[in-house]
Amino acid sequence: MLSSKNSIMPIQLTSIVNALPDATPFIGPETLEREYQRPFVARIGANESAFGISPKANDAIQNAVNNSGCSWYADPENFELRSLLSQKHKIPLENVCVDAGIDSLLGLTIRMFAEPGTSLITSRGAYPTVNYHANGYGAIIRSVPYKNNHEDTVALTQATHAHKAKLIYLANPDNPMGTCVHPDAIQQLLNELPEDCVLMLDEAYIEFMDTMPSLPVDINDPRLVRFRTFSKAYGMAGMRIGYVMAHKDIVAGFNRIRNHFGVNRLAQIAAAASVQDTHFLAHAKEHVKQGRQRIYDLADSLSLDYLPSATNFVAVNLGNHEIANNLIKSLANSGVFMRKPMVAPQDRYLRIGVGSDDEHRHLESVLIPLMRTASEA
Amino acid sequence: MLSSKNSIMPIQLTSIVNALPDATPFIGPETLEREYQRPFVARIGANESAFGISPKANDAIQNAVNNSGCSWYADPENFELRSLLSQKHKIPLENVCVDAGIDSLLGLTIRMFAEPGTSLITSRGAYPTVNYHANGYGAIIRSVPYKNNHEDTVALTQATHAHKAKLIYLANPDNPMGTCVHPDAIQQLLNELPEDCVLMLDEAYIEFMDTMPSLPVDINDPRLVRFRTFSKAYGMAGMRIGYVMAHKDIVAGFNRIRNHFGVNRLAQIAAAASVQDTHFLAHAKEHVKQGRQRIYDLADSLSLDYLPSATNFVAVNLGNHEIANNLIKSLANSGVFMRKPMVAPQDRYLRIGVGSDDEHRHLESVLIPLMRTASEA
């Protein structure tokens, strides 16, 4: 239990919370800016969008701010947004649940399906927030290695059976590697999944996946929860809004535990405007595609390998994790916020986010001399 | 467990979530608007502010929207806002935790302290969202009656001992009755509280409490968590941002389970601007005071009793709950969104929110004839 000199007595937390470490999934760039006492020039480490939000979303926010949009609670049913998503994905309204971002929805999913001691299967080095929430609800994390920098659907399936797991987490496209797997591999995983196990399919980056089809949307399988977000392609990470598509009984489960008045009203309104703005989405995707190419070209110019990306970031191979770690620090010292995979063997990569033109120019002006110095050392 | 005709098999929820009813804490006004197929003219049922947000907050939002404010995740440490709150309340930074509204913080607190089967003490008819979260984490709700329309700190204390409760919930000022208790009564409750029990002191409406002092801020007692919000006096219910003041070990507990990237960036920025705008706060409080008087005058003109209010709403006595229920429906039919206490004996009251001048005019134009018809019937 937590205790301190100032306490009258130790704080009596639940056994699960008491056992948790004082750890956070990520350190924010603002923490580093306070440490370095200067703002970053290139903020390309959190897979945020450099291409703004839909002009329609912008107008909707402006209009809402002037019309009680800040003062009124959002519709707890998220009806208008869910209706638009229902139309977009051609699924019934009852199969869509909106909440304040994928992180929140991941937590609710784990809470809904994982009794304390339940196993959750993930890939070693996959999204840390899943592990954070799994620990937070007393689930046991069982991880399998990546295979050739891709999440390994066969190993995930095998581990599920071996550990009688109730949950598997798979991000497609994957973060932090930017790779993706074929929908047939996901379908194969589902075919072999036990009846009482749920696949958490995180599709935060799916709008950027342009070389492979995505799994068709079938919301009648009660073992599949698909996570989508307005944080990435729609540029609304700071607004906190995402959704799941799932069997209606799973959506009913979310409705039993979610924070019904937890969505920001401006986010709700902006998301509804964004769904309808296919022009903006195409614009953002094109910018990301160009940005990835610019990172590929940079890596080529430095004779570094990279992984072709299906996301808004590119994993660039530095050869070993010490070089990569040191480079992240040097970059931060030069005004570049970047993150990298945390777990071996992927931790020899940098994860370079697509940024604005200015951010890329700054990155290039910093990275090229740094790499030259490193190779001469 | 949930099941349906369309399911391949029943959904395997955890035992706690499986046992939950398909209930929500409140129905939103938008749901009723869809039902009545017209928007409300007076939205005075959710204790939202009719007086907007601070002009400084408005400027900060506008500036942020134009500068990646929607696209960048908020600082997960909420450092700037916590620093300002720390200065305002003259407490160390480590005693402040910011999150996406009081509802979320209430849920986290229950999760942190209540093992399944733990008793939580509340007042019968107090804030339903507490019960929603208590059920959601498998806690057992034990309730005591209000005493003369006030929360009864003596009965709450006694029930805590009787049920070996780990949590008590007390809202001061109270919602839905608008009454408040003297800080000495809360101090007495704390004096008699078991060492392993935590008081959740919800102070959402504290800025409106102008006839009584509030409990002095002492963050060294590990049995006290104080909840504050930007939803009410600061007019930011739709933004979803609130905070707790508590012992640093409790804040450390929140940091183990909260959604670190869960706060909306515009909300974070607007809240920081609002804290510094004491002029706006005074302006909003004055408007609320005038609005309460207008509701008192309306009640007087209809020869209805009311409770002097320490909040932005007034509980007006209709005599019995059937009359009150019918009136709520008639009001809704006439474009007035209003709620009322849900539990006897307080359910004979209407809870009339302070609105804008137009909203009050509409309310008066509707309520006065309705009451005349009722008294003639």
Interface residues (C-beta under 8 A of the other chain):
Chain A: L2 S3 S4 N6 S7 I8 M9 P10 I11 Q12 L13 T14 S15 V17 L20 P21 D22 A23 T24 P25 F26 I27 G28 E30 T31 R34 R43 A46 E48 S49 A50 G52 I53 A57 N58 I61 Q62 V65 S68 G69 C70 S71 W72 Y73 A74 D75 P76 E77 F79 A100 G101 D103 S104 G107 R111 M112 F113 A114 E115 T129 G136 K166 E195 D196 N220 D221 P222 R223 G235 M236 A237 G238 M239 R240 H247 K248 D249 I250 A252 G253 N255 R256 I257 N259 H260 F261 G262 V263 N264 R265 L266 A267 A270
Chain B: L2 S3 S4 N6 S7 I8 M9 P10 I11 Q12 L13 T14 S15 V17 L20 P21 D22 A23 T24 P25 F26 I27 G28 E30 T31 R34 R43 A46 E48 S49 A50 G52 I53 A57 N58 I61 Q62 V65 S68 G69 C70 S71 W72 Y73 A74 D75 P76 E77 F79 A100 G101 D103 S104 G107 R111 M112 F113 A114 E115 T129 G136 K166 E195 D196 N220 D221 P222 R223 G235 M236 A237 G238 M239 R240 H247 K248 D249 I250 A252 G253 N255 R256 I257 N259 H260 F261 G262 V263 N264 R265 L266 A267 A270
